[in-house]
Amino acid sequence: MARGTEYSFLPKLSSKREVFGLGACLCLIAILLRLGVALHPYSGAGTPPMFGDFEAQRHWMEITYHLSPSEWYFNTSNNNLSYWGLDYPPLTAYHSWICGAIAHSINPDWVSLHHSHGLEDYYHKLFMRYTVLVADILIYFPAIFVFVFGVYRSLSLEDKLSTAFIILVTPSLLVIDHGHFQYNSISLGLAVWAVLASCTRHNLLSCIFFSLSLNYKQMELYHSLPFFFFLLGKALQQREARLAMRSCQVNIKFNFFRYLTIIKYGLCVIATFLICWLPFLSSISSIQQVLHRLFPFSRGLYEDKVANFWCSLSVLIKLKLLLSRGVLLQLCFWTTILSIVPSAINLLFYPTPYRFLHSLVNSALSFFLFSFQVHEKSILLAVIPVSLLAVVHPFVSTWFILVATFSMYPLLVKDGLVLPTWSLSLFFFLSSYLFLPRLSYKMHNQDRRINLLFYVSMGLFFALCISSHFVTPPARLPDLFPVLISGFSCLHFLGFLVWFNYMQFMPQQIGHTYQKYFRLVHNKPHEN
C-alpha cells in the first residue's frame, strides 16, 4: 500500500534528532496520562479494615522489609496471612523488599511493622504512585519501543513511533496500574521483552525474560504454552538440524543438534527459576507453602463478575452448586486445554512470529474464558499481545482493547475510576484513529456492516455502563448491570477467540503487503 493511503497523522521524519524529539514528546504524553490517572482514587481507599490492592502492595513492602524470606509466605506472629498475605512469586517479593527499603529510608512509618496497616498518608500515596511510574519507565516503555522498532522493521519511523505510543496509552493497563493500583507493567513488560527475543531469534534471552515474568506473576502461565511450542518448534526446525539431514548424517547429528537446543532452553529456564527461588529451597515444605500461596484453589471458580465463560454461564446454571471443587477444576482444565490445543499445535508445526503473536492472544483468551480462579484484571494478559498486533489488525485490536476496558467497568466504578476510564477510552480511540497506521484507512474502506457492528457494540456498552449509574435494578437482581456487562463482554471475547484463531491458521488473509511485517531476515543464522 502506498504511504499516503495509510492516513498517518504524524509528520514525515528526516533525521535521528527529529525521531528522538518526537519519541520523547510521545513518552511525555504517556507519562502525563499516567500521572493524571494517579490523581484519582485507588482500590480500597478509605475502606477499612482490609482496604484493597493498594494496601496489599504496601503491606508486602512492610513484611518483606522487616522479616526474613523464610517468613514471607508463612503464617507467623509477625505475618498474618489472612491480612493480605503474600500470594505472588518470589520476584514480586524482591521488588516489594526494594520498595520497602526505599520507603523506610524516606519515612520508617510507611512500612512500620504492625503499625502501618491502612496507612493513607499523602506523601506515602505519592511515593507508591511513583513506584508504579518508575517501573513503567524502566521496564515497560523500553520493551514496547524496542519491540516495535525491532519487529516491525518495514514500518516508517513515524509509524513505528505512533504504534509504540498507541500501545503505551492502552486504557485498561493505565486504569488498573495507575488507578486501581498494581504493578502489571513489570510482568507484562518482561513478557514483551521475551516476545521480542523470540521474534528476533535470541531464544535463550527469551527463556530468561519469560521465566522472570512468570516469577513476578504466576498469571503469566496464560502465555506459557505459546512460548513452549514456539521455541520447541524452532528447535525442531533449526538450521543446523536441516544441514545435518542434508549431509546424510541423518539421524545422529540431526537428533544431537535438535535435542541439544531443547536441553539448553530447559537448563536456562531451570537456572533462572533456581536463582529466583534460592531462599525458598531449604526444604520441601517451604516450596510447598510458596506454591500453596501462589495457587489458592480454595478461593473459588472466579472473582466477582468477571467476563469469562463460567461466570456468564452461572446466570443459567449454578455449577458451584452442582459440581464439587475437584470436578470443577478438572472441567476448567480440560476446557482450557482443548481451547488452546489447535493454536498450540499449529504453532509447533509453523513457528513463525506472526503465528506466535496470535497464539499468545488465543492462549491468554482461552485461560481467561475457561480456566479456574480468574480475576477481572486477567484480561490484561490478552490485551498486551493484541496491542502488539495493532499494526496488522488495527481495527480489531482497537475494538478488543476497548471491550477489555469496559469488561472491568464494575470494578472500576467500585474504585471511583469512572472519569479516567471514559476519558482514556475516548483518547485511545481518537489517538488510534489518527496515529495508528491503517486504522483510518481500514474503517474508510472495509464493509460498512462491520463498522456498524463496531458502533452497535460500543453503543450498547455505553448504554449498559451509563444505565448502571442511573437505573435502579429490581430488588431481586441487585447485580443486574454488572452481570449484563460481564456477559456482553464474554460474548465479545468468545468471538475474538474464534477470529484470532482463524487469523492464526489463515495468515494469507492479511494480504501480502502486511505479511512483510513479519519477515525478520529469515536467512539470518539462528542464534542460541
C-alpha positions as CSV (number, residue, x, y, z in Angstrom):
1,M,0.0,0.0,0.0
2,A,1.3,3.4,-0.8
3,R,2.4,5.5,2.1
4,G,-0.2,8.1,1.5
5,T,-3.1,5.7,1.9
6,E,-2.1,4.9,5.5
7,Y,-3.5,8.2,6.7
8,S,-0.6,8.8,9.1
9,F,-1.2,11.9,11.3
10,L,2.5,12.4,12.2
11,P,4.8,14.5,10.0
12,K,7.5,12.8,7.9
13,L,10.7,12.5,9.9
14,S,14.0,13.1,8.2
15,S,16.7,12.9,11.0
16,K,17.5,10.9,14.1
17,R,17.1,14.1,16.1
18,E,13.5,14.5,15.0
19,V,12.8,10.9,15.7
20,F,14.3,11.2,19.2
21,G,12.4,14.5,19.8
22,L,9.1,13.2,18.7
23,G,9.6,9.9,20.7
24,A,10.4,12.0,23.8
25,C,7.2,14.0,23.3
26,L,5.0,10.9,22.9
27,C,6.6,9.4,26.0
28,L,5.9,12.6,28.0
29,I,2.3,12.5,26.9
30,A,2.1,8.8,28.0
31,I,3.6,9.7,31.4
32,L,1.3,12.7,31.9
33,L,-1.7,10.5,31.3
34,R,-0.5,8.1,34.0
35,L,0.0,10.9,36.4
36,G,-3.5,12.1,35.6
37,V,-5.0,8.7,36.4
38,A,-2.9,8.6,39.6
39,L,-4.8,11.7,40.9
40,H,-7.9,9.6,41.2
41,P,-8.8,7.0,44.0
42,Y,-7.3,3.6,44.3
43,S,-8.6,0.2,45.3
44,G,-9.9,0.2,48.8
45,A,-9.3,3.9,49.5
46,G,-10.8,4.7,52.9
47,T,-12.5,1.4,53.3
48,P,-11.2,-0.4,56.5
49,P,-10.4,-3.0,57.7
50,M,-9.0,-4.7,54.6
51,F,-8.8,-1.7,52.3
52,G,-7.7,-3.0,48.9
53,D,-4.9,-3.8,46.4
54,F,-3.0,-0.5,47.3
55,E,-2.8,-1.7,50.9
56,A,-1.8,-5.2,49.8
57,Q,1.2,-3.8,47.9
58,R,2.1,-1.6,50.8
59,H,1.8,-4.4,53.3
60,W,4.1,-6.6,51.2
61,M,6.7,-3.9,51.4
62,E,6.3,-3.9,55.2
63,I,6.5,-7.7,55.5
64,T,9.4,-8.3,53.1
65,Y,11.5,-5.4,54.6
66,H,11.1,-6.5,58.2
67,L,11.0,-10.3,58.0
68,S,13.4,-12.8,56.6
69,P,12.4,-14.6,53.4
70,S,11.7,-17.8,55.4
71,E,8.7,-16.0,56.9
72,W,7.3,-14.2,53.8
73,Y,4.9,-17.0,52.8
74,F,4.2,-18.5,56.2
75,N,1.6,-17.6,58.9
76,T,3.5,-16.3,61.9
77,S,3.0,-13.9,64.8
78,N,4.5,-11.1,62.6
79,N,2.9,-12.2,59.3
80,N,-0.9,-12.8,59.5
81,L,-1.7,-14.3,56.1
82,S,-5.3,-13.5,56.5
83,Y,-4.4,-9.8,56.1
84,W,-3.1,-9.6,52.6
85,G,-0.7,-12.4,52.8
86,L,1.9,-12.5,50.0
87,D,0.5,-14.6,47.2
88,Y,2.7,-13.7,44.2
89,P,6.0,-15.4,43.2
90,P,9.5,-14.5,44.6
91,L,10.3,-11.8,42.1
92,T,7.3,-9.8,43.4
93,A,8.6,-10.3,46.9
94,Y,12.1,-9.0,46.0
95,H,10.5,-6.0,44.3
96,S,8.4,-5.3,47.4
97,W,11.6,-5.6,49.5
98,I,13.4,-3.0,47.4
99,C,10.4,-0.6,47.5
100,G,10.1,-1.2,51.2
101,A,13.8,-0.4,51.8
102,I,13.4,2.9,49.9
103,A,10.2,3.7,51.7
104,H,11.8,3.0,55.1
105,S,14.8,5.3,54.2
106,I,12.3,8.1,53.4
107,N,9.9,7.6,56.3
108,P,10.0,4.5,58.5
109,D,6.4,4.9,59.5
110,W,5.3,4.0,56.0
111,V,6.4,0.4,56.5
112,S,6.3,0.1,60.3
113,L,5.7,-3.5,61.3
114,H,2.1,-3.9,62.6
115,H,1.6,-0.2,63.0
116,S,1.3,0.9,59.3
117,H,-1.8,-1.1,58.4
118,G,-4.2,1.0,56.4
119,L,-1.8,3.9,56.1
120,E,-3.1,6.6,53.8
121,D,-0.6,9.4,54.3
122,Y,-0.5,11.8,51.3
123,Y,3.3,11.6,50.8
124,H,3.2,7.8,51.1
125,K,0.5,7.6,48.4
126,L,2.7,9.9,46.2
127,F,5.6,7.5,46.8
128,M,3.5,4.5,45.9
129,R,2.2,6.1,42.7
130,Y,5.8,7.0,41.7
131,T,7.0,3.4,42.2
132,V,4.5,2.2,39.5
133,L,5.5,5.0,37.2
134,V,9.2,4.2,37.6
135,A,8.5,0.5,36.9
136,D,6.7,1.6,33.7
137,I,9.5,3.8,32.5
138,L,12.3,1.3,33.3
139,I,10.7,-1.9,32.0
140,Y,7.5,-1.4,30.0
141,F,8.3,1.7,27.9
142,P,11.7,0.4,26.6
143,A,10.1,-3.0,25.9
144,I,7.4,-1.5,23.7
145,F,9.7,0.8,21.8
146,V,12.3,-1.9,21.2
147,F,9.6,-4.4,20.2
148,V,8.1,-2.1,17.6
149,F,11.4,-1.0,16.2
150,G,12.9,-4.5,16.3
151,V,9.9,-6.5,14.9
152,Y,8.1,-4.1,12.6
153,R,11.2,-3.1,10.7
154,S,9.5,-2.3,7.4
155,L,7.3,0.4,9.0
156,S,8.4,4.1,8.5
157,L,9.9,5.8,11.5
158,E,6.8,7.9,12.2
159,D,4.6,4.8,12.0
160,K,6.9,3.0,14.5
161,L,6.6,5.9,16.9
162,S,2.9,6.2,16.6
163,T,2.4,2.4,17.0
164,A,4.5,2.4,20.2
165,F,2.5,5.4,21.5
166,I,-0.8,3.7,21.0
167,I,0.4,0.6,22.9
168,L,1.7,2.8,25.7
169,V,-1.7,4.5,26.2
170,T,-3.8,1.3,26.3
171,P,-6.5,2.4,28.7
172,S,-7.1,-0.9,30.5
173,L,-3.5,-1.1,31.7
174,L,-3.3,2.5,32.8
175,V,-6.5,2.5,34.9
176,I,-5.5,-0.8,36.6
177,D,-1.9,0.0,37.4
178,H,-2.1,3.8,38.0
179,G,-5.7,3.9,39.2
180,H,-6.7,0.7,40.9
181,F,-3.0,0.1,41.8
182,Q,-0.9,-2.8,40.7
183,Y,2.4,-3.5,39.0
184,N,1.2,-5.4,36.0
185,S,3.6,-3.4,33.7
186,I,6.5,-5.3,35.2
187,S,5.4,-8.8,34.4
188,L,3.9,-7.7,31.1
189,G,7.0,-5.7,30.2
190,L,9.2,-8.7,30.9
191,A,6.8,-10.8,28.8
192,V,7.2,-8.3,25.9
193,W,10.9,-8.5,26.2
194,A,10.6,-12.3,25.9
195,V,8.3,-12.0,22.9
196,L,10.8,-9.6,21.3
197,A,13.7,-12.0,21.9
198,S,11.7,-14.9,20.5
199,C,10.8,-13.0,17.3
200,T,14.4,-11.9,16.8
201,R,15.8,-15.4,17.4
202,H,17.5,-14.6,20.7
203,N,15.9,-17.7,22.2
204,L,17.9,-18.1,25.4
205,L,17.2,-14.5,26.3
206,S,13.5,-15.3,25.6
207,C,13.7,-18.2,28.1
208,I,15.2,-15.9,30.7
209,F,12.8,-13.0,30.3
210,F,9.7,-15.2,30.3
211,S,10.9,-17.1,33.4
212,L,11.4,-13.7,35.1
213,S,8.0,-12.7,34.0
214,L,6.5,-15.9,35.4
215,N,8.4,-15.4,38.6
216,Y,6.9,-12.0,39.0
217,K,3.3,-13.0,38.4
218,Q,2.0,-16.6,38.1
219,M,-0.7,-15.4,35.8
220,E,1.9,-15.3,33.0
221,L,1.1,-19.0,32.8
222,Y,-1.5,-17.7,30.4
223,H,1.3,-17.2,27.9
224,S,3.4,-20.3,28.7
225,L,2.1,-22.7,26.1
226,P,2.8,-20.4,23.1
227,F,6.3,-19.8,24.3
228,F,6.9,-23.5,24.8
229,F,5.5,-24.6,21.5
230,F,7.2,-21.7,19.6
231,L,10.6,-22.5,21.0
232,L,10.1,-26.2,20.6
233,G,9.1,-25.8,17.0
234,K,12.1,-23.5,16.3
235,A,14.4,-26.1,17.9
236,L,13.0,-28.9,15.8
237,Q,13.4,-26.8,12.6
238,Q,16.7,-25.1,13.3
239,R,19.2,-24.7,10.5
240,E,21.9,-26.9,11.9
241,A,19.5,-29.8,12.1
242,R,18.4,-29.3,8.5
243,L,22.0,-29.1,7.3
244,A,22.8,-32.3,9.2
245,M,20.0,-34.1,7.4
246,R,21.1,-32.8,4.0
247,S,24.7,-34.0,4.6
248,C,23.4,-37.6,5.0
249,Q,24.4,-37.7,8.7
250,V,20.7,-38.3,9.1
251,N,19.6,-39.3,12.5
252,I,22.6,-39.0,14.8
253,K,23.6,-35.4,14.0
254,F,20.1,-34.2,13.5
255,N,18.9,-35.5,16.8
256,F,22.1,-34.2,18.5
257,F,21.5,-30.6,17.4
258,R,17.8,-30.8,18.0
259,Y,17.9,-32.1,21.5
260,L,21.0,-30.1,22.5
261,T,19.0,-26.9,21.7
262,I,16.0,-28.1,23.7
263,I,18.2,-29.0,26.6
264,K,19.8,-25.5,26.5
265,Y,16.4,-23.9,26.7
266,G,15.4,-26.2,29.6
267,L,18.6,-25.5,31.5
268,C,18.2,-21.8,31.0
269,V,14.7,-21.9,32.5
270,I,15.7,-24.1,35.4
271,A,18.7,-21.9,36.2
272,T,16.5,-18.7,36.2
273,F,14.0,-20.4,38.5
274,L,16.7,-21.7,40.8
275,I,18.1,-18.2,41.2
276,C,14.7,-16.7,41.9
277,W,13.7,-19.4,44.3
278,L,17.0,-19.8,46.1
279,P,15.9,-18.5,49.5
280,F,12.9,-20.9,49.5
281,L,14.7,-24.1,48.5
282,S,15.8,-25.0,52.0
283,S,13.1,-27.6,52.4
284,I,10.2,-29.3,50.6
285,S,7.7,-27.9,53.0
286,S,8.9,-24.3,52.2
287,I,8.5,-24.9,48.4
288,Q,5.0,-26.4,49.0
289,Q,4.0,-23.5,51.1
290,V,5.0,-21.0,48.4
291,L,3.2,-23.0,45.8
292,H,0.1,-23.2,48.1
293,R,0.1,-19.4,48.3
294,L,0.5,-19.0,44.6
295,F,-2.3,-21.3,43.6
296,P,-5.1,-21.0,46.2
297,F,-7.7,-23.2,44.5
298,S,-9.9,-22.9,47.6
299,R,-10.9,-19.4,46.6
300,G,-13.4,-20.5,44.0
301,L,-14.2,-20.6,40.3
302,Y,-13.9,-16.9,39.6
303,E,-13.7,-13.5,41.3
304,D,-16.7,-11.1,41.4
305,K,-18.5,-10.6,38.0
306,V,-15.6,-11.5,35.7
307,A,-16.4,-11.5,31.9
308,N,-15.5,-15.2,31.4
309,F,-17.5,-18.2,30.3
310,W,-18.1,-19.7,33.7
311,C,-19.4,-16.5,35.3
312,S,-21.7,-15.9,32.3
313,L,-22.9,-19.5,32.4
314,S,-23.7,-19.2,36.1
315,V,-26.7,-17.0,35.2
316,L,-28.3,-20.1,33.8
317,I,-26.6,-23.0,35.5
318,K,-25.2,-22.8,39.0
319,L,-22.1,-25.0,38.5
320,K,-20.8,-24.3,42.0
321,L,-23.9,-25.9,43.5
322,L,-24.0,-28.9,41.1
323,L,-20.3,-29.9,41.0
324,S,-17.6,-30.3,43.6
325,R,-14.5,-28.2,43.5
326,G,-12.4,-31.1,42.3
327,V,-14.8,-31.7,39.4
328,L,-14.8,-28.0,38.5
329,L,-11.0,-28.0,38.5
330,Q,-11.0,-30.8,36.0
331,L,-13.7,-29.3,33.9
332,C,-11.8,-26.0,33.7
333,F,-8.5,-27.7,33.0
334,W,-9.8,-29.8,30.1
335,T,-11.9,-27.0,28.6
336,T,-8.9,-24.6,28.7
337,I,-6.6,-27.2,27.2
338,L,-9.0,-28.1,24.4
339,S,-9.4,-24.5,23.6
340,I,-5.7,-23.9,23.3
341,V,-4.6,-27.1,21.5
342,P,-5.4,-26.1,17.9
343,S,-3.4,-22.9,18.2
344,A,-0.5,-24.6,20.0
345,I,-0.2,-27.5,17.5
346,N,-0.4,-25.1,14.6
347,L,2.4,-23.0,16.2
348,L,4.5,-26.2,16.8
349,F,4.5,-27.0,13.1
350,Y,4.7,-23.4,11.8
351,P,6.7,-21.5,14.4
352,T,6.6,-18.0,12.8
353,P,6.5,-14.7,14.6
354,Y,3.0,-14.0,13.1
355,R,1.6,-17.2,14.4
356,F,3.4,-16.8,17.7
357,L,1.8,-13.4,18.4
358,H,-1.7,-14.8,17.5
359,S,-1.1,-17.8,19.7
360,L,-0.3,-15.6,22.6
361,V,-3.7,-13.9,22.2
362,N,-5.5,-17.2,21.8
363,S,-3.8,-18.8,24.8
364,A,-4.5,-15.8,27.1
365,L,-8.1,-15.6,26.0
366,S,-8.6,-19.3,26.5
367,F,-7.2,-19.2,30.0
368,F,-9.3,-16.1,30.8
369,L,-12.5,-17.6,29.5
370,F,-12.2,-21.2,30.7
371,S,-9.7,-21.6,33.5
372,F,-10.2,-21.8,37.2
373,Q,-9.9,-18.8,39.6
374,V,-10.0,-15.9,37.1
375,H,-9.9,-12.2,38.0
376,E,-11.3,-9.3,36.0
377,K,-7.8,-7.9,35.6
378,S,-6.5,-11.1,34.0
379,I,-7.8,-9.8,30.7
380,L,-4.7,-7.6,30.6
381,L,-2.8,-10.8,29.6
382,A,-4.7,-10.8,26.4
383,V,-4.7,-7.1,25.9
384,I,-0.9,-6.8,25.6
385,P,-0.4,-9.3,22.7
386,V,-3.5,-7.9,21.0
387,S,-1.9,-4.4,21.2
388,L,1.4,-5.8,19.8
389,L,-0.7,-6.9,16.7
390,A,-2.2,-3.4,16.3
391,V,-0.2,-2.8,13.1
392,V,-1.6,-5.9,11.4
393,H,-5.1,-5.8,12.8
394,P,-5.7,-2.1,13.7
395,F,-9.5,-2.2,13.7
396,V,-10.0,-5.5,15.6
397,S,-7.2,-4.6,18.1
398,T,-8.7,-1.2,18.9
399,W,-12.1,-2.9,19.3
400,F,-10.7,-5.6,21.6
401,I,-8.9,-3.1,23.8
402,L,-12.0,-1.0,24.3
403,V,-14.1,-4.1,25.1
404,A,-11.4,-5.3,27.6
405,T,-11.6,-1.9,29.4
406,F,-15.4,-1.9,29.6
407,S,-15.3,-5.5,30.8
408,M,-13.8,-4.3,34.0
409,Y,-16.2,-1.4,34.4
410,P,-18.0,-2.7,37.6
411,L,-14.6,-3.0,39.3
412,L,-13.5,0.5,38.1
413,V,-16.8,2.0,39.3
414,K,-16.2,0.5,42.7
415,D,-12.7,2.1,42.8
416,G,-14.0,5.5,41.8
417,L,-12.3,5.5,38.4
418,V,-15.2,6.2,36.1
419,L,-13.9,9.5,34.8
420,P,-10.4,8.2,33.8
421,T,-11.9,5.1,32.3
422,W,-14.1,7.1,29.9
423,S,-11.5,9.8,29.2
424,L,-8.7,7.3,28.4
425,S,-11.0,5.1,26.3
426,L,-12.0,8.1,24.2
427,F,-8.5,9.4,24.0
428,F,-7.3,5.9,23.0
429,F,-9.9,5.6,20.2
430,L,-9.2,9.0,18.8
431,S,-5.4,8.5,19.0
432,S,-5.7,5.1,17.3
433,Y,-7.8,6.6,14.5
434,L,-5.3,9.5,14.0
435,F,-2.0,7.8,14.7
436,L,-2.2,4.1,14.1
437,P,-1.1,3.1,10.6
438,R,-4.0,1.8,8.5
439,L,-6.9,2.2,11.1
440,S,-8.5,5.2,9.4
441,Y,-7.9,3.6,6.0
442,K,-9.4,0.3,7.3
443,M,-12.5,2.0,8.6
444,H,-13.0,4.0,5.4
445,N,-12.7,1.0,3.1
446,Q,-14.0,-2.1,4.8
447,D,-17.5,-3.4,4.7
448,R,-19.9,-0.8,6.3
449,R,-21.7,-3.6,8.1
450,I,-18.5,-4.3,10.1
451,N,-18.2,-0.7,11.1
452,L,-21.9,-0.7,12.0
453,L,-21.3,-3.8,14.2
454,F,-18.5,-1.9,16.0
455,Y,-20.6,1.1,16.6
456,V,-23.5,-1.0,17.8
457,S,-21.2,-2.8,20.2
458,M,-19.8,0.4,21.6
459,G,-23.2,1.9,21.8
460,L,-24.6,-1.0,23.8
461,F,-21.6,-0.8,26.2
462,F,-22.2,2.9,26.6
463,A,-25.9,2.2,27.4
464,L,-25.1,-0.5,29.9
465,C,-22.4,1.4,31.7
466,I,-24.5,4.6,31.9
467,S,-27.6,2.7,32.9
468,S,-25.7,1.2,35.8
469,H,-25.4,4.7,37.3
470,F,-28.9,6.0,36.7
471,V,-31.2,3.0,36.5
472,T,-32.2,1.2,39.7
473,P,-32.2,-2.6,39.1
474,P,-35.0,-4.8,40.6
475,A,-34.6,-5.7,44.2
476,R,-34.2,-9.4,43.4
477,L,-31.5,-8.6,40.8
478,P,-29.1,-6.2,42.5
479,D,-26.2,-7.2,40.3
480,L,-28.1,-6.9,37.0
481,F,-25.8,-4.4,35.3
482,P,-22.5,-6.0,36.3
483,V,-23.9,-9.3,35.1
484,L,-25.1,-7.8,31.8
485,I,-21.7,-6.0,31.3
486,S,-19.7,-9.2,32.0
487,G,-22.0,-11.4,29.9
488,F,-21.9,-8.9,26.9
489,S,-18.1,-8.7,27.2
490,C,-17.8,-12.5,27.4
491,L,-19.7,-12.8,24.1
492,H,-17.2,-10.4,22.5
493,F,-14.3,-12.4,23.9
494,L,-15.6,-15.7,22.5
495,G,-16.0,-14.0,19.1
496,F,-12.5,-12.6,19.3
497,L,-11.1,-16.0,20.3
498,V,-12.6,-17.6,17.1
499,W,-11.4,-14.7,15.0
500,F,-7.8,-14.7,16.2
501,N,-7.6,-18.5,15.8
502,Y,-8.9,-18.1,12.3
503,M,-6.2,-15.4,11.6
504,Q,-3.5,-17.6,13.0
505,F,-4.4,-20.5,10.7
506,M,-5.0,-18.3,7.7
507,P,-2.2,-15.7,7.6
508,Q,-2.7,-15.1,3.9
509,Q,-5.9,-13.2,4.9
510,I,-3.9,-10.2,6.0
511,G,-2.5,-9.8,2.5
512,H,1.0,-9.9,1.1
513,T,1.6,-6.2,1.9
514,Y,1.4,-6.7,5.6
515,Q,3.0,-10.2,5.8
516,K,6.3,-8.3,5.3
517,Y,6.0,-7.0,8.8
518,F,6.9,-10.5,10.0
519,R,9.7,-11.2,7.6
520,L,12.5,-11.0,10.1
521,V,15.6,-11.7,8.0
522,H,14.8,-15.4,7.7
523,N,18.2,-16.1,6.1
524,K,20.0,-15.0,9.2
525,P,21.7,-17.9,11.1
526,H,20.0,-19.0,14.3
527,E,21.4,-17.5,17.4
528,N,21.5,-19.7,20.5
